């Protein structure tokens, strides 16, 4: 996994990041170790209109149809000074039970966008399964493009833009990934081995062998 503060590689069981001193135990001590229920759009700041929320739900629906193995969620709220957006993102990825259309989706393939409207800042946190796909440079570019919208207070547009940019990043990563060709079966058989039978009638054996000329 990557450290949410400095993006250095740290082992899942490593208690403290050797580069910046980030401690997962400290975050759990502050926010708790229980799982929490979350909608895909959590507007704790109450700045999104019902119209904007419904539109963003549609945008997220489209995203999940294109990438059924993933889900994306957004949290918006003012954070206390003792808590940073990367801290919250790390905790939500590990303790958030997100209400998606498929509850069985794992947070390993989740993407959470956190927005602090007071600080006018945003952060993207990824499940462990996506860290190798969406590199830190891609996330930095996305957040840089969102900054003007955050400064203007256009938070709904910022969330929609983030979804579309993540969509584009995942598509680019999929095109770069070489396709693995399936290996042919090593054992020769036929469909009857699986209880399947051909519609073509079997060839009847000849009753009499043809006479040689």
Secondary structure as a PSIPRED ss2 file (coil, helix, strand):
# PSIPRED VFORMAT (PSIPRED V4.0)

   1 X C   1.000  0.000  0.000
   2 X E   0.000  0.000  1.000
   3 X C   1.000  0.000  0.000
   4 X C   1.000  0.000  0.000
   5 X C   1.000  0.000  0.000
   6 X C   1.000  0.000  0.000
   7 X C   1.000  0.000  0.000
   8 X C   1.000  0.000  0.000
   9 X E   0.000  0.000  1.000
  10 X C   1.000  0.000  0.000
  11 X C   1.000  0.000  0.000
  12 X C   1.000  0.000  0.000
  13 X C   1.000  0.000  0.000
  14 X C   1.000  0.000  0.000
  15 X C   1.000  0.000  0.000
  16 X E   0.000  0.000  1.000
  17 X C   1.000  0.000  0.000
  18 X C   1.000  0.000  0.000
  19 X C   1.000  0.000  0.000
  20 X C   1.000  0.000  0.000
  21 X C   1.000  0.000  0.000
  22 X C   1.000  0.000  0.000
  23 X E   0.000  0.000  1.000
  24 X H   0.000  1.000  0.000
  25 X H   0.000  1.000  0.000
  26 X H   0.000  1.000  0.000
  27 X H   0.000  1.000  0.000
  28 X H   0.000  1.000  0.000
  29 X H   0.000  1.000  0.000
  30 X H   0.000  1.000  0.000
  31 X H   0.000  1.000  0.000
  32 X C   1.000  0.000  0.000
  33 X C   1.000  0.000  0.000
  34 X C   1.000  0.000  0.000
  35 X C   1.000  0.000  0.000
  36 X E   0.000  0.000  1.000
  37 X E   0.000  0.000  1.000
  38 X E   0.000  0.000  1.000
  39 X E   0.000  0.000  1.000
  40 X C   1.000  0.000  0.000
  41 X E   0.000  0.000  1.000
  42 X E   0.000  0.000  1.000
  43 X E   0.000  0.000  1.000
  44 X C   1.000  0.000  0.000
  45 X C   1.000  0.000  0.000
  46 X C   1.000  0.000  0.000
  47 X C   1.000  0.000  0.000
  48 X C   1.000  0.000  0.000
  49 X C   1.000  0.000  0.000
  50 X H   0.000  1.000  0.000
  51 X H   0.000  1.000  0.000
  52 X H   0.000  1.000  0.000
  53 X H   0.000  1.000  0.000
  54 X H   0.000  1.000  0.000
  55 X H   0.000  1.000  0.000
  56 X H   0.000  1.000  0.000
  57 X H   0.000  1.000  0.000
  58 X H   0.000  1.000  0.000
  59 X H   0.000  1.000  0.000
  60 X H   0.000  1.000  0.000
  61 X H   0.000  1.000  0.000
  62 X H   0.000  1.000  0.000
  63 X H   0.000  1.000  0.000
  64 X H   0.000  1.000  0.000
  65 X H   0.000  1.000  0.000
  66 X H   0.000  1.000  0.000
  67 X C   1.000  0.000  0.000
  68 X C   1.000  0.000  0.000
  69 X C   1.000  0.000  0.000
  70 X C   1.000  0.000  0.000
  71 X E   0.000  0.000  1.000
  72 X E   0.000  0.000  1.000
  73 X E   0.000  0.000  1.000
  74 X E   0.000  0.000  1.000
  75 X E   0.000  0.000  1.000
  76 X E   0.000  0.000  1.000
  77 X C   1.000  0.000  0.000
  78 X C   1.000  0.000  0.000
  79 X C   1.000  0.000  0.000
  80 X C   1.000  0.000  0.000
  81 X C   1.000  0.000  0.000
  82 X C   1.000  0.000  0.000
  83 X C   1.000  0.000  0.000
  84 X C   1.000  0.000  0.000
  85 X H   0.000  1.000  0.000
  86 X H   0.000  1.000  0.000
  87 X H   0.000  1.000  0.000
  88 X H   0.000  1.000  0.000
  89 X H   0.000  1.000  0.000
  90 X H   0.000  1.000  0.000
  91 X H   0.000  1.000  0.000
  92 X H   0.000  1.000  0.000
  93 X H   0.000  1.000  0.000
  94 X H   0.000  1.000  0.000
  95 X H   0.000  1.000  0.000
  96 X E   0.000  0.000  1.000
  97 X E   0.000  0.000  1.000
  98 X E   0.000  0.000  1.000
  99 X E   0.000  0.000  1.000
 100 X C   1.000  0.000  0.000
 101 X C   1.000  0.000  0.000
 102 X C   1.000  0.000  0.000
 103 X C   1.000  0.000  0.000
 104 X C   1.000  0.000  0.000
 105 X C   1.000  0.000  0.000
 106 X C   1.000  0.000  0.000
 107 X H   0.000  1.000  0.000
 108 X H   0.000  1.000  0.000
 109 X H   0.000  1.000  0.000
 110 X E   0.000  0.000  1.000
 111 X E   0.000  0.000  1.000
 112 X E   0.000  0.000  1.000
 113 X E   0.000  0.000  1.000
 114 X E   0.000  0.000  1.000
 115 X E   0.000  0.000  1.000
 116 X E   0.000  0.000  1.000
 117 X C   1.000  0.000  0.000
 118 X C   1.000  0.000  0.000
 119 X C   1.000  0.000  0.000
 120 X C   1.000  0.000  0.000
 121 X E   0.000  0.000  1.000
 122 X E   0.000  0.000  1.000
 123 X E   0.000  0.000  1.000
 124 X E   0.000  0.000  1.000
 125 X E   0.000  0.000  1.000
 126 X E   0.000  0.000  1.000
 127 X C   1.000  0.000  0.000
 128 X H   0.000  1.000  0.000
 129 X H   0.000  1.000  0.000
 130 X H   0.000  1.000  0.000
 131 X C   1.000  0.000  0.000
 132 X C   1.000  0.000  0.000
 133 X C   1.000  0.000  0.000
 134 X C   1.000  0.000  0.000
 135 X C   1.000  0.000  0.000
 136 X H   0.000  1.000  0.000
 137 X H   0.000  1.000  0.000
 138 X H   0.000  1.000  0.000
 139 X H   0.000  1.000  0.000
 140 X H   0.000  1.000  0.000
 141 X H   0.000  1.000  0.000
 142 X H   0.000  1.000  0.000
 143 X H   0.000  1.000  0.000
 144 X H   0.000  1.000  0.000
 145 X H   0.000  1.000  0.000
 146 X H   0.000  1.000  0.000
 147 X H   0.000  1.000  0.000
 148 X H   0.000  1.000  0.000
 149 X H   0.000  1.000  0.000
 150 X H   0.000  1.000  0.000
 151 X H   0.000  1.000  0.000
 152 X H   0.000  1.000  0.000
 153 X C   1.000  0.000  0.000
 154 X C   1.000  0.000  0.000
 155 X H   0.000  1.000  0.000
 156 X H   0.000  1.000  0.000
 157 X H   0.000  1.000  0.000
 158 X H   0.000  1.000  0.000
 159 X H   0.000  1.000  0.000
 160 X H   0.000  1.000  0.000
 161 X H   0.000  1.000  0.000
 162 X H   0.000  1.000  0.000
 163 X H   0.000  1.000  0.000
 164 X H   0.000  1.000  0.000
 165 X H   0.000  1.000  0.000
 166 X H   0.000  1.000  0.000
 167 X H   0.000  1.000  0.000
 168 X H   0.000  1.000  0.000
 169 X H   0.000  1.000  0.000
 170 X H   0.000  1.000  0.000
 171 X H   0.000  1.000  0.000
 172 X H   0.000  1.000  0.000
 173 X H   0.000  1.000  0.000
 174 X H   0.000  1.000  0.000
 175 X H   0.000  1.000  0.000
 176 X H   0.000  1.000  0.000
 177 X C   1.000  0.000  0.000
 178 X C   1.000  0.000  0.000
 179 X C   1.000  0.000  0.000
 180 X C   1.000  0.000  0.000
 181 X C   1.000  0.000  0.000
 182 X C   1.000  0.000  0.000
 183 X C   1.000  0.000  0.000
 184 X C   1.000  0.000  0.000
 185 X C   1.000  0.000  0.000
 186 X C   1.000  0.000  0.000
 187 X C   1.000  0.000  0.000
 188 X C   1.000  0.000  0.000
 189 X C   1.000  0.000  0.000
 190 X C   1.000  0.000  0.000
 191 X H   0.000  1.000  0.000
 192 X H   0.000  1.000  0.000
 193 X H   0.000  1.000  0.000
 194 X H   0.000  1.000  0.000
 195 X C   1.000  0.000  0.000
 196 X C   1.000  0.000  0.000
 197 X C   1.000  0.000  0.000
 198 X C   1.000  0.000  0.000
 199 X C   1.000  0.000  0.000
 200 X C   1.000  0.000  0.000
 201 X C   1.000  0.000  0.000
 202 X C   1.000  0.000  0.000
 203 X C   1.000  0.000  0.000
 204 X C   1.000  0.000  0.000
 205 X C   1.000  0.000  0.000
 206 X C   1.000  0.000  0.000
 207 X C   1.000  0.000  0.000
 208 X C   1.000  0.000  0.000
 209 X C   1.000  0.000  0.000
 210 X C   1.000  0.000  0.000
 211 X C   1.000  0.000  0.000
 212 X C   1.000  0.000  0.000
 213 X C   1.000  0.000  0.000
